[in-house]
Amino acid sequence: MKPLHLATTLIALTAATGFAHEGVQNPTVMARMMNMSEMAESMEVVVNMVRGQSAFDADLAQEALVQLTAHAEATNELFIDPATDPKSEALPAIWDNYADFTARTQATQASAQAAQRALSSLETLAPAVQAIGATCAGCHDLYREE
């Protein structure tokens, strides 16, 4: 998947989260869904800058990357319990391959942290966003229902 296509997909997922969260009964699943939605919202901020849909703002980008890092860090703990809900898009493969799942979420966190350190301009933000998006897609491809 091309990086900007991936970013478009992430933004579309953000827009759809309001519908996805309706009717969720399990609070653990809801917490996971909210965390993922907040990650997508942070990505949307930086993707819009990369695409030229909003002006580059280093402070705003940095804050979005800090938030993304924090949500990525929280992901593993949120998925320790294999709680289910009919609205959940998490696949059972997460718990069958939990070590791989956690490695992938840690890769997202590491990519977001690297982006924070490298952020100096739009030119440094663009490849960082692509790297983060690739880590997100790698996890979603294996562990999330389409």
N, C-alpha and C positions, 0 to 999 in steps of 0.2 A: 504494500500500500504506500503510495506517495505521501511524504510528510504533510503537505498542506491538505491533501485529501483526508488524511487521518485527523488533522486539526478540524476540518469541516465536520467530520463525523462526531468528534468530541463536542463541538458546539451544538450540533443537532441533538445529541444526547442530553445536554444541559437543558435545552428547551423542552424536552419531553419528560423531564424528571417530575414535574408537577403531576402529570398523569400517572406516572409509574408509582408514585408514593401513595396514591389514593387507595385506601382499603388495606394497607399493610397492617397486620395484627401483631406481629412479633416485634417487640421493641429492639431486639438485637439486630434483626434484619433492617429495621428502620434506621438504626444508627449507622449501619454499613452504607445504606443507600444515601443517607445524608452526607456522609463522609465523601463518597464518590461524587456526589453532586457538587460539593464544595471544591473538590479537586478539578472538576470540569469547569467550574466558574473561574477558578484561578487560571486555568489554561486558556479560557476564552479571552481573558484580559491580554495575555501576551500574544496569542494568535492574532487578535485584532490589530495589534501593533505591527506584527510581522507582515500581515496582509495589507497594511496601509489603511485599514478601516478606522483606526484611531491613531492619534499622534504618538510617537515614541515618547515615553515619560519614564525615565530611569527609576525614579522613586516608586512609581506605581508598579512597574515591572518587578522591581525588587520585592515589594510587598506581596505581589501575587506569587512569586517564586518561594518566598518564605512560607506563605500559607500552603502552597502545594507541597513543600517539604514536610511541613507538620502533618498534613493529612496523609501523605504517603507513609510517614512514620507510624501513624496510628492504625493503619490498615491491618497489619498483622495481628495486633491484639483484638481488633474487631472481628476477625475471622477465626479466632481460636475455637470458639464454640460453633459446631456445625448446625446451628439453628436454621430452620427453614420457614418459609412462608410461601403461599401460592404466588405471591407477587415477586418473589425473589428471582433474580436472574443469575445468581451464583450457582455454578455447576458443582455437583458432588466431587468432581475431580480435584477441587481445591483441597479437600481433606484427604483424598487419596494420595496427593502429591504435595503435601503441605510444605515440605522443604523447598521444592521448586517454586511454589507460590510465594513463599516468604523471600526467596532470593530475587524474584522478579519485582516485588514491591520495594525491596531494598535497592534495586537498580533504579527504580523510579526516583526514590529519595536521593540517591547519589547523583543522578542526572540533574535534579532540581538544585541540589547543593552546588554542583559544579557550575550551573548556570548563574547562580547567585554570585559566585566568586569571579566569573568571567564577564559579567554584565558591565559593559561600558558604553555600548552603542547599539543601534538597531542591527548593525552588522554582526555583533557578537550574540545578540539575542536570537536571531533567526536559526543558526545551527543548533543552539541550545534547545530551542523549542522543538526542533525536529528530533533531537536525541530523546527528549522527554516523551514526545509523542510515540516514538518507536517502542519505548519501554511499556507505555500504557497499552499499545496495540498488542504487544507480545503476550501480555497477561490476559487481556480481553479475548484474544483468539482462542486461548486454551480454557479459560475459567469462567466465561460469561456466555449466557444464552444470547443468541442473535435475535 
